[in-house]
Amino acid sequence: MDFGKARLQHYHNATGTTLTQDEFIKDAALPDKVATWHIADLEQAINALGGKAANFDCDGLRAVADLGGVGGMKQFVRTKGEYNPSD
């Protein structure tokens, strides 16, 4: 899994840690640790939508959030799947 600076900053904010992009790349254990946090964070965001997300597949919403961020995923759900920015 690739993580950009913004998502790593979310990880820092959530966990109280700090690491540079270089440290992240060089430490073989960190990508797995951050990926585990990332997936749990996406699950929490999906669960927080409650019934609004009931008509969507959870795996699909994780994919939407992975590509478009949690905010993009929320907008996708709010618009009943109409929100679809270009890549």
C-alpha positions in Angstrom: 0.0 0.0 0.0 1.3 3.4 -0.9 0.7 6.3 1.5 1.2 9.9 0.6 2.2 12.7 2.9 -1.4 13.7 3.7 -2.4 10.1 4.8 0.8 9.8 6.9 -0.1 13.1 8.5 -3.5 11.6 9.4 -1.6 8.6 10.9 0.6 11.0 12.9 -2.4 13.0 14.2 -4.3 9.8 15.2 -1.3 8.0 16.9 0.8 10.9 18.2 3.8 9.6 16.2 6.1 11.4 13.8 8.1 10.0 11.0 9.3 11.2 7.7 8.5 9.7 4.3 12.1 8.4 4.2 11.8 6.7 7.6 8.5 5.2 6.5 10.1 3.8 3.3 13.2 2.5 5.0 11.5 0.7 7.9 10.1 -2.6 6.6 7.6 -2.9 9.5 6.1 0.5 9.3 4.1 0.1 6.1 2.3 -2.9 7.6 1.7 -1.0 10.8 0.3 2.0 9.0 -1.8 -0.2 6.6 -3.4 -1.9 9.6 -4.2 1.6 11.1 -5.4 2.8 7.7 -7.9 0.0 7.2 -9.2 0.3 10.8 -9.6 4.1 10.2 -11.6 3.5 7.0 -13.8 1.0 8.8 -14.5 3.5 11.6 -15.4 6.2 9.0 -17.7 3.7 7.2 -19.4 2.6 10.4 -19.9 6.3 11.4 -22.1 6.7 8.4 -24.6 4.3 9.9 -27.6 3.7 7.8 -26.5 6.1 5.1 -24.0 3.5 3.9 -26.5 0.6 4.1 -27.0 0.4 0.3 -23.2 0.2 -0.4 -20.8 -2.7 -0.2 -18.2 -2.2 2.6 -15.4 -3.3 0.4 -16.5 -0.9 -2.2 -16.6 2.0 0.2 -13.1 1.1 1.5 -11.9 1.2 -2.1 -13.6 4.6 -2.7 -12.0 5.9 0.5 -8.6 4.5 -0.4 -8.7 6.4 -3.7 -10.6 9.5 -2.8 -10.0 9.9 0.9 -12.5 9.6 3.7 -14.1 12.9 2.7 -14.5 11.7 -0.9 -16.1 8.5 0.4 -18.5 10.5 2.6 -19.5 12.7 -0.4 -19.9 9.5 -2.6 -22.4 8.1 0.0 -24.2 11.5 0.5 -24.7 11.7 -3.3 -25.8 8.1 -3.5 -22.9 7.2 -5.7 -23.2 10.2 -8.0 -20.0 11.8 -6.8 -17.3 10.5 -9.1 -14.3 12.8 -9.7 -11.8 12.0 -12.4 -8.6 10.3 -11.3 
